[in-house]
């Protein structure tokens, strides 16, 4: 994960999903390259895009959640509004992006657990 933090009220994260088994079998090649130490991705040979957060194929859901979403939950309890918009193809990782590895087992988004925990404090 790489982050390019600023004081903007809108932050954008990109996660490059791992290849599907079907894509590996068909010999599809990976056309993205994440710039080391920068929140930037190179698409193909000549297109680059910069984000506030950049996650490559090896990024774990827990790291994505703690980097992008966890602080938003805390902010809600301080009176701030927060929205997480996850976009992706059908059956992509957009649903899993709101979950941690631990919450995957019980089928509950981790942010719900975080809100419940915070309310009990």
C-alpha positions in Angstrom: 0.0 0.0 0.0 1.2 3.4 -0.8 -0.5 6.6 0.3 -0.3 10.2 -1.0 -2.1 12.0 1.8 -3.3 15.6 1.6 -6.0 17.6 3.4 -8.6 16.9 0.7 -12.1 15.9 1.9 -12.3 13.3 -0.9 -9.8 10.5 -1.1 -9.6 7.9 -3.8 -8.1 4.4 -3.4 -7.4 1.9 -6.2 -7.0 -1.8 -5.6 -5.7 -3.9 -8.4 -7.4 -7.2 -7.9 -5.6 -10.5 -8.3 -6.1 -12.4 -11.6 -9.0 -14.8 -11.6 -8.2 -18.5 -12.2 -9.9 -18.3 -15.6 -7.6 -15.4 -16.5 -4.5 -17.3 -15.5 -5.6 -20.4 -17.5 -6.3 -18.3 -20.6 -2.8 -16.8 -20.3 -4.0 -13.2 -19.8 -1.1 -10.9 -19.0 -1.0 -8.3 -16.2 -1.1 -4.8 -17.8 -0.6 -2.8 -14.6 2.5 -1.7 -12.8 2.5 -0.1 -9.4 5.2 2.5 -8.9 7.2 1.6 -5.8 6.8 4.1 -3.0 4.2 6.1 -5.0 0.4 6.0 -5.1 0.6 5.7 -8.9 -0.2 2.9 -11.3 1.0 2.6 -14.9 -1.5 1.1 -17.3 -0.1 -0.5 -20.4 3.1 1.3 -21.6 2.2 4.9 -21.4 -0.8 5.8 -19.2 -0.2 6.7 -15.5 -2.8 7.5 -12.8 -2.2 8.8 -9.3 -4.5 8.1 -6.3 -4.5 8.9 -2.6 -4.1 5.2 -1.8 -2.8 2.5 -4.1 -3.1 -1.2 -3.4 -1.6 -3.9 -5.6 -2.6 -7.5 -6.1 -0.8 -8.7 -3.0 -2.6 -6.3 -0.6 -4.6 -7.9 2.1 -8.2 -6.8 2.9 -7.2 -5.9 6.5 -4.6 -3.5 5.3 -7.0 -1.9 2.9 -9.7 -1.5 5.5 -7.4 -0.1 8.2 -5.8 2.4 5.7 -8.9 3.7 4.0 -12.0 3.0 6.1 -11.2 2.6 9.8 -10.5 6.3 10.5 -13.8 7.2 8.8 -15.7 5.2 11.4 -13.9 7.1 14.2 -14.7 10.4 12.4 -18.4 9.5 12.4 -18.3 9.4 16.2 -16.7 12.9 16.2 -19.6 14.3 14.1 -18.2 13.9 10.6 -20.0 12.4 7.7 -18.3 9.6 5.8 -19.1 7.6 2.6 -17.3 4.7 1.2 -18.1 4.0 -2.4 -16.8 0.7 -3.8 -17.0 0.2 -7.5 -16.0 -2.8 -9.6 -17.1 -5.4 -12.0 -19.8 -7.9 -10.9 -18.1 -10.5 -8.7 -15.1 -8.3 -8.2 -13.6 -7.6 -4.8 -15.7 -4.5 -4.1 -17.9 -6.3 -1.6 -14.8 -7.9 0.2 -13.2 -4.4 0.4 -15.6 -3.6 3.3 -14.6 -6.7 5.2 -11.6 -7.9 7.1 -10.3 -11.4 7.1 -11.8 -12.1 10.6 -15.2 -10.8 9.6 -15.3 -12.9 6.4 -15.8 -15.9 8.7 -19.0 -14.6 10.3 -20.4 -12.8 7.2 -20.5 -9.4 8.8 -18.8 -6.3 7.3 -16.0 -5.2 9.6 -17.3 -1.6 9.7 -20.5 -2.9 11.4 -18.4 -4.6 14.1 -16.3 -1.4 14.5 -19.5 0.8 15.0 -20.9 -1.7 17.5 -17.5 -1.8 19.4 -17.3 2.0 19.5 -20.9 2.3 20.8 -20.1 0.0 23.7 -17.0 2.1 24.7 
